[in-house]
Amino acid sequence: MASYSALEKASSKHPHDWGRAVATAMTRLVEAARLDGRTFENEFLFGEELQLCIEEDENGATIRLSWAPAD
């Protein structure tokens, strides 16, 4: 079973500032799945479980988003 993950840096340690980083990581995760041959409609992530890991770093946080498709 394939799994996908993506990383993005957030320049702040405050959770309310992480939205752009999460959205960028999700865009990269979807693109990785597409490059792997998966084709999606807009709703492909509905009902799917994604894993979010937030690591503190010197200047902010690193956001890692992972997805292991059920199929």
KAQUI-V72502 format. One record per backbone hydrogen bond with DSSP energy under -1.0 kcal/mol. NH is the residue of the N-H (numbers start at 1). CO is the residue of the C=O. E is the energy in kcal/mol with one decimal. If there is no record, write none. Layout:
nh:NH co:CO e:E
nh:NH co:CO e:E
This chain:
nh:4 co:67 e:-3.0
nh:6 co:65 e:-2.0
nh:8 co:63 e:-1.9
nh:10 co:61 e:-3.5
nh:17 co:14 e:-2.4
nh:18 co:15 e:-1.8
nh:22 co:18 e:-2.4
nh:23 co:19 e:-2.6
nh:24 co:20 e:-2.6
nh:25 co:21 e:-2.4
nh:26 co:22 e:-2.4
nh:27 co:23 e:-2.2
nh:28 co:24 e:-2.2
nh:29 co:25 e:-2.4
nh:30 co:26 e:-2.4
nh:31 co:27 e:-2.2
nh:32 co:28 e:-2.3
nh:33 co:29 e:-1.9
nh:34 co:30 e:-2.4
nh:35 co:31 e:-2.6
nh:36 co:32 e:-1.1
nh:37 co:34 e:-2.0
nh:38 co:33 e:-2.2
nh:44 co:41 e:-1.6
nh:46 co:43 e:-1.8
nh:48 co:45 e:-2.2
nh:51 co:66 e:-2.7
nh:53 co:64 e:-2.8
nh:55 co:62 e:-2.6
nh:57 co:60 e:-2.1
nh:61 co:10 e:-2.2
nh:62 co:55 e:-2.9
nh:63 co:8 e:-3.4
nh:64 co:53 e:-2.8
nh:65 co:6 e:-2.4
nh:66 co:51 e:-2.7
nh:67 co:4 e:-2.7
